[in-house]
């Protein structure tokens, strides 16, 4: 694996940031394309109600899984610091601990998700026309949720070790399989929305198995037969992982709450918001990419105690996100109506989706600031602090502002409230980065003690 991995403790920061981020960006593009392809087939073959169903169901899946995804983020921090400190034995122990903990939690979440699917959708105010479709799609996805977690966890491990290229392979495999199986299962076998869910499970399961075999046989990842972690390892995982997991639940719970505002405007707005979310995800890709890359880069340098390089990583990340995110926002703003029209044909649905996308497009660079700065402080182990920042961002700012703006401006207020919250939350992130105590956290020292 060494030839494919980067050591971020020396050499040009900007050059390595671009080279390391590029495969992550491609991976994120492929993962987003996965959702886009799913939406295209469902929207065009089954109509706007089915598209709204997978939009709402996707939000629920992310909410239930977000706790585990948060602990996954903690794994990125811990493993990258071990790699930066050249602690191979500690790396192997930590990797096993995360595999055991996250694997059991994912199975538990899958079982709970199958049981509570319909009740959650009812609580969200899902329109009656959409509820049966959404419930069916959601239950099937929860059955295969271990595969979704699995191949994302393997990608996280590889990135922590400095390898961002390998994950592109198994995400590409999932995308190609899904593109073929979606129309086959939906229309060819006449399984409807259930076919889209089955295509997802098969595609992600195949990608997970390929990624696992490749990582062990060729990439040299120190996976081992799982064994019971030591108590201190579990304590550290939950000390870092609980705030990180709760942080992700705060984010996804905020998205879920915003969806309850959206559902109040009827099925056309729900479908339009579902299409707009797919475009949102394209605009967010640079921020997601740099957040992940900077977590790995800063983590290695913090583990090696190279703080001047950590500051340079922050500066380079902010410059890069300003350039890339501004460019993507411009393109999406210009072609918003055409892009939304790819998913649905209903004029009212297209009109709302276009309005929403054009309202928020140029405010996503502020979200990029959040991702960059939070990626750095998270790399130091400031998981609880990031949790507090996300509570402020989503529950003190984003949901209340969206709710209030929707009251005054109708459906147009959904985008207005969202845009205002992005600006304010970036200001708070900058204040914490500048004045917070995240530099004093010592993960490696705690483990040694």
C-alpha positions in Angstrom: 0.0 0.0 0.0 2.9 2.3 0.5 3.2 3.4 -3.1 -0.4 4.6 -3.0 -0.2 6.3 0.4 0.9 9.8 1.4 3.1 10.8 4.4 1.7 14.3 5.2 4.4 15.1 7.8 6.8 16.4 5.1 6.7 18.0 1.6 4.5 20.5 -0.1 1.2 20.8 1.7 -0.9 22.3 -1.2 0.5 19.8 -3.7 -0.3 16.8 -1.4 -3.7 18.3 -0.5 -4.7 18.5 -4.1 -3.3 15.1 -5.0 -4.8 13.4 -1.9 -8.2 15.3 -2.3 -8.6 14.5 -6.0 -9.4 10.8 -5.5 -11.6 11.6 -2.5 -13.5 14.1 -4.7 -13.9 11.5 -7.4 -15.1 9.0 -4.8 -17.6 11.5 -3.5 -18.7 12.3 -7.1 -19.3 8.6 -7.7 -21.2 8.2 -4.4 -23.4 11.2 -5.3 -23.8 9.8 -8.8 -25.0 6.6 -7.2 -27.9 8.6 -5.5 -28.5 10.6 -8.7 -28.8 7.5 -10.8 -31.2 6.0 -8.3 -33.3 9.1 -8.3 -33.2 9.4 -12.1 -34.6 5.8 -12.6 -37.1 6.1 -9.8 -38.3 9.6 -10.8 -38.7 8.8 -14.5 -40.0 5.2 -14.2 -42.2 5.5 -11.1 -43.1 9.3 -10.9 -42.7 12.1 -8.4 -44.4 10.3 -5.4 -41.7 7.5 -5.6 -39.0 10.2 -5.9 -40.3 11.9 -2.8 -40.4 8.5 -1.0 -36.7 7.8 -1.5 -35.8 11.4 -0.6 -37.6 11.1 2.8 -36.4 7.5 3.3 -32.8 8.5 2.6 -33.0 11.2 5.3 -34.2 8.6 7.8 -31.5 6.1 6.9 -28.8 8.8 7.3 -30.3 9.8 10.7 -30.3 6.3 12.1 -26.9 5.5 10.7 -25.4 8.9 11.6 -24.3 7.8 15.1 -22.1 5.1 13.6 -20.9 7.4 10.9 -19.8 9.8 13.6 -17.7 7.1 15.4 -16.3 6.3 11.9 -15.1 9.9 11.9 -13.4 9.3 15.2 -11.7 6.3 13.7 -10.2 8.6 11.0 -8.7 10.8 13.7 -7.3 8.0 15.9 -5.9 6.0 13.0 -4.3 9.0 11.2 -2.6 10.0 14.5 -1.2 6.5 15.0 0.1 6.6 11.4 1.7 10.0 11.9 3.4 8.8 15.1 4.7 5.6 13.2 2.9 3.5 15.9 2.1 0.3 13.9 1.1 -1.8 16.9 -1.2 0.8 18.2 -2.7 1.2 14.8 -3.6 -2.5 14.6 -5.1 -2.5 18.0 -7.2 0.6 17.3 -8.4 -0.8 14.0 -9.6 -4.0 15.6 -11.4 -2.0 18.3 -13.3 0.1 15.8 -14.2 -2.9 13.6 -15.8 -4.8 16.6 -17.6 -1.7 18.0 -18.9 -0.3 14.8 -19.9 -3.7 13.4 -22.1 -4.5 16.4 -23.6 -1.1 16.5 -24.5 -1.3 12.8 -26.3 -4.6 13.2 -28.2 -3.2 16.1 -29.2 -0.1 14.2 -30.3 -2.2 11.3 -32.7 -4.2 13.4 -34.1 -1.1 15.1 -34.5 0.6 11.8 -36.6 -2.2 10.3 -38.9 -2.1 13.3 -39.5 1.6 13.6 -39.4 2.6 9.9 -43.1 3.3 9.3 -43.6 5.1 12.7 -40.8 7.5 12.0 -42.2 8.3 8.6 -45.6 9.0 10.1 -44.0 11.2 12.8 -42.3 13.2 10.0 -45.7 14.0 8.5 -45.1 12.0 5.3 -48.0 12.5 2.9 -50.4 9.5 2.7 -49.7 9.1 -1.0 -46.0 8.6 -0.3 -46.0 6.7 3.0 -46.4 3.1 1.7 -43.7 3.6 -0.9 -41.3 5.2 1.6 -41.9 2.6 4.3 -41.2 -0.3 1.9 -38.0 1.3 0.5 -36.8 2.2 4.0 -37.2 -1.3 5.5 -35.4 -3.0 2.6 -32.5 -0.5 2.9 -32.2 -1.2 6.7 -31.8 -4.9 5.9 -28.6 -4.2 4.0 -27.3 -1.3 6.1 -24.2 -3.3 7.1 -23.0 -3.1 3.5 -23.4 0.7 3.4 -21.4 1.0 6.6 -18.8 -1.6 5.5 -17.5 -0.1 2.4 -17.5 3.4 3.8 -15.5 2.3 6.8 -12.9 0.6 4.6 -12.6 3.9 2.7 -12.1 5.8 6.0 -9.4 3.4 7.1 -7.5 3.7 3.8 -7.7 7.5 3.9 -6.4 7.6 7.5 -3.4 5.7 6.3 -2.9 8.1 3.4 -4.4 6.1 0.6 -7.3 7.9 -1.1 -7.0 6.1 -4.5 -8.1 2.6 -3.6 -11.7 3.5 -2.4 -12.4 4.9 -5.9 -12.4 1.3 -7.3 -15.1 -0.2 -5.1 -17.3 2.9 -5.2 -17.1 2.7 -9.0 -18.1 -1.0 -8.8 -21.2 -0.1 -6.7 -22.2 2.7 -9.1 -21.9 0.6 -12.2 -23.9 -2.3 -10.7 -26.6 0.1 -9.4 -26.9 1.7 -12.9 -27.5 -1.7 -14.4 -29.7 -3.3 -11.7 -32.0 -0.3 -11.1 -33.9 -0.4 -14.4 -33.7 -4.2 -14.4 -35.2 -4.6 -10.9 -37.7 -1.6 -11.2 -39.1 -2.2 -14.6 -37.7 -5.5 -15.9 -38.8 -7.5 -12.9 -41.6 -5.1 -12.2 -40.6 -4.8 -8.5 -41.3 -1.0 -8.4 -39.6 1.0 -5.6 -38.7 -2.3 -3.9 -36.5 -3.0 -6.9 -34.5 0.2 -6.4 -33.9 -0.8 -2.8 -32.8 -4.3 -3.7 -30.5 -2.9 -6.4 -28.9 -0.8 -3.6 -28.3 -3.7 -1.3 -26.8 -5.9 -4.0 -24.5 -3.1 -5.3 -23.3 -2.0 -1.9 -22.8 -5.6 -0.8 -20.6 -6.5 -3.8 -18.6 -3.3 -3.3 -18.0 -4.1 0.4 -16.8 -7.6 -0.3 -14.5 -6.4 -3.1 -13.1 -3.6 -0.8 -12.5 -6.0 2.1 -10.7 -8.5 0.0 -8.6 -5.9 -1.8 -7.6 -4.1 1.4 -6.4 -7.3 3.1 -4.8 -9.0 0.1 -3.2 -6.1 -1.8 -3.4 -2.9 0.1 -1.8 -4.2 3.3 -4.4 -2.8 5.7 -3.7 -4.5 9.1 -7.2 -6.1 9.5 -7.2 -9.2 11.7 -9.8 -11.7 12.9 -11.8 -9.6 15.3 -11.0 -10.1 19.0 -12.5 -8.4 22.1 -10.9 -5.0 22.6 -9.3 -3.9 25.9 -11.5 -1.8 28.2 -9.3 1.2 27.8 -9.6 1.0 24.0 -13.4 0.9 24.2 -13.3 3.8 26.7 -11.3 5.9 24.2 -13.5 5.0 21.3 -16.6 6.1 23.1 -14.9 9.1 24.6 -14.2 10.3 21.1 -16.9 8.5 19.3 -20.0 9.4 21.4 -19.6 13.2 20.8 -18.7 12.5 17.2 -21.7 10.2 16.7 -24.0 12.6 18.6 -22.7 15.4 16.3 -23.7 13.4 13.2 -27.1 12.7 14.8 -27.5 16.4 15.4 -26.7 17.1 11.8 -29.0 14.5 10.4 -31.7 15.2 13.0 -31.6 18.8 11.8 -32.0 17.7 8.2 -34.9 15.5 9.4 -36.5 18.4 11.2 -36.2 20.6 8.0 -37.9 17.8 6.1 -40.9 18.2 8.4 -41.1 21.8 7.3 -40.9 20.7 3.7 -43.6 18.1 4.0 -46.1 20.8 5.2 -46.1 22.3 1.7 -47.4 19.1 -0.1 -46.0 16.4 -2.4 -44.8 18.8 -5.2 -42.5 20.6 -2.8 -41.4 17.3 -1.3 -40.5 15.9 -4.7 -38.8 19.2 -5.7 -36.8 19.3 -2.5 -35.8 15.7 -3.1 -34.4 16.7 -6.6 -32.8 19.8 -5.1 -31.1 17.7 -2.4 -29.3 15.8 -5.1 -28.0 19.0 -6.6 -27.1 20.2 -3.1 -25.0 17.2 -2.7 -23.0 18.2 -5.8 -22.4 21.7 -4.4 -21.3 20.2 -1.1 -18.8 17.8 -2.6 -15.8 20.1 -2.4 -16.5 20.8 1.3 -17.0 17.1 2.1 -13.8 16.2 0.3 -11.6 18.8 2.0 -13.1 18.0 5.4 -12.1 14.4 5.1 -8.7 15.1 3.5 -7.8 17.7 6.1 -8.8 15.4 8.9 -6.3 12.9 7.7 -3.6 15.4 6.9 -3.9 17.4 10.2 -4.2 14.2 12.2 -0.9 12.8 10.9 0.9 16.1 11.7 -0.7 16.5 15.1 0.4 12.9 15.9 3.9 13.9 14.8 3.6 17.2 16.8 4.2 19.4 13.8 1.9 22.3 14.6 3.3 24.8 12.1 2.3 22.4 9.3 -1.2 22.1 10.9 -1.6 25.9 10.5 -0.5 25.7 6.9 -2.9 22.9 6.2 -5.8 25.2 7.5 -4.7 28.1 5.3 -4.3 25.9 2.2 -7.7 24.3 2.8 -9.5 27.6 3.1 -8.0 28.9 -0.1 -8.8 25.8 -2.0 -12.4 25.6 -0.8 -13.0 29.2 -1.8 -11.8 28.6 -5.4 -13.5 25.2 -6.0 -16.7 25.8 -4.1 -17.3 29.1 -5.8 -16.9 27.6 -9.2 -19.2 24.7 -8.5 -21.9 27.0 -7.0 -21.8 29.2 -10.1 -22.3 26.3 -12.5 -25.1 24.8 -10.5 -26.8 28.2 -10.2 -26.7 28.7 -14.0 -28.0 25.3 -14.9 -30.4 24.8 -12.0 -33.6 24.4 -13.9 -32.1 22.0 -16.4 -30.5 19.9 -13.6 -33.7 19.7 -11.6 -35.6 18.8 -14.7 -33.5 15.7 -15.1 -35.3 14.1 -12.1 -38.9 15.1 -12.6 -41.2 16.5 -15.3 -43.9 18.1 -13.2 -43.7 22.0 -13.8 -44.5 22.9 -10.2 -41.9 20.5 -8.8 -39.3 21.8 -11.2 -40.2 25.4 -10.3 -39.7 24.9 -6.5 -36.5 22.8 -7.0 -35.0 25.5 -9.2 -35.9 28.3 -6.8 -34.4 26.5 -3.8 -31.1 25.6 -5.5 -30.6 29.1 -6.8 -31.3 30.6 -3.4 -28.7 28.6 -1.5 -26.1 28.0 -4.3 -23.7 30.8 -3.5 -23.9 30.3 0.3 -22.3 26.9 0.2 -18.8 28.3 0.3 -19.6 29.3 3.9 -20.4 25.6 4.6 -17.0 24.8 3.2 -15.4 27.0 5.8 -17.2 24.9 8.5 -15.9 21.7 7.0 -12.3 22.8 6.7 -12.1 24.3 10.2 -14.0 21.4 11.9 -11.8 19.0 10.0 -8.7 20.5 11.7 -10.1 20.6 15.2 -11.6 17.2 14.9 -8.2 15.8 13.9 -6.9 17.0 17.3 -9.7 15.0 19.0 -12.0 17.9 19.8 -15.1 15.8 19.1 -17.2 17.2 21.9 -16.5 20.8 20.8 -17.5 20.0 17.2 -20.7 18.4 18.7 -21.5 21.7 20.4 -20.8 23.7 17.2 -23.2 21.4 15.3 -25.9 21.8 17.9 -25.6 25.6 17.4 -25.4 25.3 13.6 -28.5 23.1 13.1 -30.7 23.5 16.1 -30.0 27.1 17.2 -29.6 28.5 13.7 -30.7 26.3 10.7 -34.0 24.7 11.8 -35.4 27.7 13.6 -34.4 30.1 10.7 -35.8 27.8 8.1 -39.1 27.3 10.1 -39.5 31.1 10.7 -38.6 32.0 7.1 -41.1 29.4 5.8 -43.8 31.0 8.0 -43.2 34.5 6.5 -42.2 33.7 2.9 -43.9 30.3 2.3 -42.0 27.6 0.5 -39.4 30.2 -0.7 -38.4 30.6 2.9 -36.9 27.1 3.1 -34.0 28.2 1.0 -33.8 31.7 2.7 -33.5 30.2 6.2 -30.9 27.7 5.0 -28.7 30.3 3.4 -28.8 32.6 6.5 -27.8 29.7 8.8 -24.8 28.8 6.6 -23.3 32.3 7.0 -23.8 32.5 10.8 -22.5 29.0 11.5 -19.3 29.7 9.6 -18.7 32.8 11.7 -19.0 30.7 14.9 -16.7 28.0 13.5 -14.0 30.7 12.8 -14.3 32.0 16.4 -13.8 28.6 17.9 -10.8 27.8 15.7 -9.2 31.1 16.6 -9.9 31.1 20.4 -10.8 27.6 21.4 -8.7 25.1 23.4 -8.6 22.3 20.8 -4.8 22.5 20.5 -4.4 21.2 24.1 -6.0 17.8 23.5 -3.6 14.9 23.6 -5.1 11.6 22.3 -1.8 9.8 22.1 -0.8 10.8 25.6 -4.1 9.7 27.0 -3.7 6.2 25.4 -0.1 5.9 26.8 -1.3 6.9 30.3 
